[in-house]
Amino acid sequence: MRCVYVPSNYIFIGTDVKLALGAYTFVYDGSAQEVRVISDPALPDDAFAYHFFHNGEEIPASQVVNAGIYQVRVYLQPDYTNSFYLSLEGTYREFIEFEFEIEKRDISAAIQVLTTQAPYTGRSVELIEVAFNGFDEEITYVWKGEDGEDIEILEAGSYRIKIVIEDENYRGESEVFVFTVQKAKNSSRPSISADDVSATPYSLEIKSIPGAEYSLDGRTWQDGNSFSGLTDGRTYIVYVRYKETKNYLASDAALLEVSTDGFYEFLAEVDKLSDNPLENYSIIKEAERLRTSIDEEYEHLSGEVRLALQRLEDAKAEYRAFVERMAADVSAVKKAAASLALVLTALKALAVFGTILIAGRLRSLIVRR
Amino acid sequence: MKIRQILVFIFLIGISLVLSACRDGAIDIDTFASSVAFKGNAGAQGYEQRIEMKYEGTTVYLETRTLEADGEGYKLTSKVLLKLNDLEEEVQFREEEERVERFTSFENNLGIDFRKEYFLDGYEIRTEEEVSVFTGRVKAEAGKLFMKDEVFAGTDLEVTVTIDSQNRRLKAIVVTFVTANGSQARIETTINY
């Protein structure tokens, strides 16, 4: 408590009255505080007039509500000034000023944390929802580390924090709790095409994509962009996705169907070619299929493949020529077959014409049903 | 006028006796030649034909043809059951849609020339109760003549003719030969009456 001495020219004319505040400390309760003095000798409360000040400005008594430091000047009402005077340490006073405080109300027990997690957004968490049980008004609060330090909640992970009320009229803090920033979904997806894959008979190499990981089954992932120990001429599905990071989950995977170089299978298939073009049809077809899986660059490296390709082309040409020969044979056989059938003499469309022409001469040969 | 009619009648009786004598005689290669030429056995109503070509034992072409009566005329139905495809196709062989042609008439004749002198010695004739079967190989130089085709290039031409033993009517003729490109052709024609 602090009293203010006010010099005065007033003349002592009555009983010396000493004052003290009934309470110098109050707790914010949302209503105007009842600030009164205790006098010696005891005078009725209506003997005094109260003037309140806050932040250097006079305020009505009804505004002595919010937490803070206040001053109150206590005067004697005019009816009492002839009989009493206010004194302090024997000195006459027009008024006596007291300072009192309305303290913030501790509502720690009312704090209820409503959200304990948020997704990673690339920006600091801006809101942790909190309810104050029993209090409807807006109460300002912040969150701090468990030791009270300032904390930025930005990246994915777990944070041990507490809610600290920083309000005009309330104070308090919650128990320490864990707030989690979840990793965000990575909506981008790597882009790959057949041109991004190179193959050998036993390995595949996909172009290197920063931050990506690779798989051949969609379950087991590796950082390396090549796979070895594969089977010659077999088709695989390559999965490529952006791997999980500190703040992002792994992305959806891009899928690409690729084949290892069918080098040996192709050679083996070409080796099956025989002198019988008829039997070569299926071999040519299979060799052509395998040919598509031979890496062009690899093809140029291998004279063996070049020879096989030439042999395949020869077999194809031979087969086509064979088909043409067979077609010629079919024509000849069909012609012979016509000679071995009853000789048809008149198309229906030409029946009348034909009949007129040969009626007399062939009449006996014509069979009519 | 009556004398002329009597002469014609006597002539016809004579012809009948001759034909009857021939028919009652032994079945030899001439009998088959006559049957193939439809001499004295008119009345065919159509035929069924099967055309097959094989290469190295594998059928590369198969077609059936059927000539049958159809209303006022005849209907020739052709169906290619097997034909070789080129490489561009998904499968090696294909089947084709049935094809129908209509005719008003046909000759009682085949388009070949069946003569004894075209065949090598050693041809066989086997006569059973109902049918007689001739099997013979055509001389190399006679293939074109037999087939009545100057450009016929088949070799190893073999002919099997089956006739009815009783009325000497042609029942079937099977011809096999090797084509110019080495495939084996077999044409089987069965006459329906």
Interface residues (C-beta under 8 A of the other chain):
Chain A: N276 L278 E279 Y281 S282 I284 K285 K316 Y319 R320 V323 R325 M326 A327 A328 D329 V330 A332 V333 K334 K335 A336 A337 A338 S339 L340 A341 L342 V343 L344 T345 A346 L347 K348 A351 G354 T355 L362 L365 I366 V367 R368 R369
Chain B: A42 G43 A44 Q45 G46 Y47 Q49 I51 M53 Y55 E56 T58 V60 Y61 E63 R65 L67 A69 E72 G73 Y74 L76 K83 L84 N85 D86 L87 Q92 E101 R102 F103 T104 S105 F106 E107 N108 N109 L110 G111 I112 M147 K148 D149 F152 A153 G154 I173 V175 F177 T179 A180 N181 S183 A185 I187 T189 I191
